[in-house]
């Protein structure tokens, strides 16, 4: 009677979190590509000269962190659908890493906002009786 079936899961939170994870991964990929191949005035991360070398590595590290955040948000969304009884755990995971993804451009910023909404919805979801 109170069993959670495959049709009884936080579908809106799942959909929003899934889109957010994908957007965060895409923006992280784009910014990582730019950071590591097209660093202006540098000829790439391994280009000549020392001017600006440190800031580019920091930027590159932040974009990689954004990619990792996107993967975690995406995994949280998938687990939200497959294991809805643990929606509070996945909601917190989605919410925290959506906020942290702002450091890596956060899915063109829209992805992070959608992820925050999806995580909050997952936290507020209760199964139907």
C-alpha positions in Angstrom: 0.0 0.0 0.0 2.7 2.5 1.0 5.2 1.0 -1.4 7.2 3.3 -3.6 6.8 2.1 -7.2 8.6 3.2 -10.3 5.7 5.6 -11.0 5.8 7.1 -7.5 9.0 9.2 -7.5 9.7 12.9 -7.5 9.3 13.3 -11.3 9.5 17.1 -11.5 12.6 17.2 -9.2 14.1 14.4 -11.2 13.6 16.1 -14.6 14.9 19.5 -13.3 17.9 17.9 -11.7 18.7 15.8 -14.8 18.6 18.9 -17.1 20.7 20.8 -14.5 23.3 18.1 -14.4 23.5 18.0 -18.2 23.8 21.8 -18.5 26.5 21.9 -15.8 28.5 19.2 -17.6 28.1 20.9 -21.0 29.2 24.3 -19.6 32.1 22.7 -17.7 33.2 20.9 -20.9 33.1 24.1 -22.9 35.0 26.2 -20.4 37.5 23.4 -19.7 38.2 23.2 -23.5 38.7 26.9 -23.6 40.9 27.0 -20.5 43.2 24.2 -21.7 43.4 24.9 -25.4 42.6 28.5 -26.1 44.1 30.6 -23.3 44.2 34.2 -24.7 47.6 35.6 -25.1 49.1 32.4 -24.0 48.9 29.9 -26.8 47.2 27.5 -24.5 47.9 26.3 -21.0 51.4 25.0 -22.0 52.2 28.1 -24.1 55.2 30.3 -23.6 55.9 33.0 -21.0 55.1 33.1 -17.4 52.7 36.0 -17.3 49.2 34.8 -16.5 50.3 31.2 -16.0 48.9 30.9 -12.4 45.5 32.4 -13.1 44.9 30.1 -16.0 45.6 27.0 -13.9 43.2 28.3 -11.3 40.6 28.9 -13.9 41.2 25.4 -15.4 40.9 23.9 -12.0 37.6 25.6 -11.4 36.2 24.4 -14.7 37.2 20.8 -13.8 35.5 21.3 -10.5 32.4 22.4 -12.4 32.5 19.2 -14.5 32.7 17.1 -11.3 29.8 19.0 -9.8 27.8 18.3 -12.9 28.5 14.6 -12.8 27.4 14.5 -9.2 24.2 16.4 -9.9 23.4 14.1 -12.8 24.2 11.0 -10.6 21.9 12.4 -7.9 19.1 12.9 -10.4 19.4 9.3 -11.6 19.5 8.0 -8.1 16.5 10.1 -7.2 14.5 8.2 -9.7 15.9 4.8 -9.0 15.9 5.1 -5.2 13.1 7.6 -4.3 13.0 6.4 -0.7 16.3 8.2 -0.2 15.0 11.4 -1.7 16.4 13.6 1.1 20.0 12.3 0.5 19.8 12.9 -3.2 18.1 16.2 -2.7 20.9 17.4 -0.5 23.5 16.1 -2.9 21.8 17.9 -5.9 21.3 21.1 -3.9 24.9 21.3 -2.5 26.6 20.5 -5.8 24.4 22.8 -7.8 25.4 25.6 -5.5 29.1 24.6 -5.7 28.9 24.4 -9.5 28.7 28.3 -9.6 32.5 28.1 -9.2 32.7 26.4 -12.6 30.2 28.6 -14.4 27.2 26.5 -13.1 25.7 25.3 -16.3 25.8 28.7 -17.9 24.3 29.8 -14.5 20.9 28.5 -15.5 21.8 24.9 -14.8 22.8 25.8 -11.2 19.6 27.6 -10.6 17.5 24.7 -12.1 19.5 22.3 -9.9 18.9 24.3 -6.8 15.2 24.2 -7.6 15.3 20.5 -8.3 17.2 19.7 -5.1 14.7 21.7 -3.1 11.8 20.0 -4.7 13.4 16.6 -4.0 13.8 17.6 -0.3 10.1 18.6 -0.1 8.7 15.5 -1.9 6.7 12.9 0.0 5.5 9.7 -1.5 1.8 9.3 -2.2 0.0 6.9 0.1 
